[in-house]
Amino acid sequence: MAPSQPKDDEEAAKPPLQTVYSEAARTVLQETSARVQEMHGAIAARAFDVLQKIPLVAGPATLVRHAHDAIAGGVYAAVRLGGGLLGLTAQLEKTRRLANAPAPPSAPRYELPPDPPNRLANSLRSALNAAFGDHLAGTRSVLAIPMAIHRAGHAVPLTRAALAAAFPAAGERLCLFIHGLAYDERCWDVAAAGDPKKGKDRVDIPHRLAADLGYDALTLRYNSGLPIVENGAQLAVLLETLLAQWPCVPRELVIVGHSMGGLVARSACAQAGDAGLNWPGRTRMVICLGSPHLGSPLERLGHLATTALGLSAITAPLARVAAQRSQGIQDLRHGVGGEFAKGIAWRFIGGSLAEDPENPLGALIGDGLVTLGSATAGPLGGDVRSVRLGGVGHMGLLHDERVYRQIRKWLEDTKA
């Protein structure tokens, strides 16, 4: 088992939040200034092109254009240099802290850290990963979120000792909850939802499922900006390790995924089956809440908008900004293709903002982000059932009492 550091040593080795986020600020500053410079240049070029076609004005206009380009180029270069110095300062500070950090001890016992991490920082990090997660992972940024099981806001190493310490009452029935795009595992927590009506007619589904049916509720955190198929592959490996290292022999696994989380679960099941992994054989059911299996209309609209912006030299820089959104977001345009994994019960819950989900307009707008047809995946073969709920939005599915009752009914009706 790999040793883990005590909390004090571990914190000493970590760069402070301001150092970490200054790296993100530097990247945003430099990329934004580059796009603004491109738009500035396109607009100025159009004006100078007109002036240089007018007799008597053409000569002076050419001189002014050269002066304008030189001055503007110097200004934007200075802005980018400032951003580079910001990043250099951050790197020097991080290097200094790592150099001064004490050496880790030989083999301490794993203990779940007692203090929860900063929620605002975690929320910002999740949003950054949603927008630029593939870039962060590709550059090995400290901001990139590694996939892991989280408890009380902290990642739990997938070793038998660490899992036993984090889940002292570990049982044979596991239920894994997977968040959607731009969120983390706290999205399931009613108290952390930030809703003024929190606690009123809202359900903490993981806790209720654990209390009512005896499941060990596990929550996953992952980089939602990575391609869905890549997150699916990571999840397939993680679940194989998790079940092998679980403190007792697991008899049953249920997966509940919200939005993108359902697509990641679907991809993981397919890839695990192709690779001959063991955990799909213990997976009883996958439940998807508002998952865009047939794609998200908003991402299709975003793709069309990006294409339209690229048609003009003036707005083309904006198109390049839009095109830099993560592959995870772009994957939502078409959803996940291929068959659903065999031997697993698939359950879908779709929401509609309309009180009557069968209302044609309600079916069209769905939960505000995903249409009912995409969330319930249409007619499928095998052990597949779906439910449509009215009067609930996309994020409302996370805490709706009806959603919990339906999940419980499905699990009680098909007891292992």
PyMOL commands that set and color helices and strands:
alter all, ss='L'
color gray80, all
select helices_A, chain A and resi 7-13+17-51+58-100+119-138+160-166+185-188+190-192+205-213+228-245+260-275+279-282+297-309+316-323+327-331+360-365+372-376+395-398+401-413
alter helices_A, ss='H'
color red, helices_A
select strands_A, chain A and resi 148-151+154-155+173-178+216-221+252-258+283-289+345-352+384-390
alter strands_A, ss='S'
color yellow, strands_A
deselect
rebuild
show_as cartoon
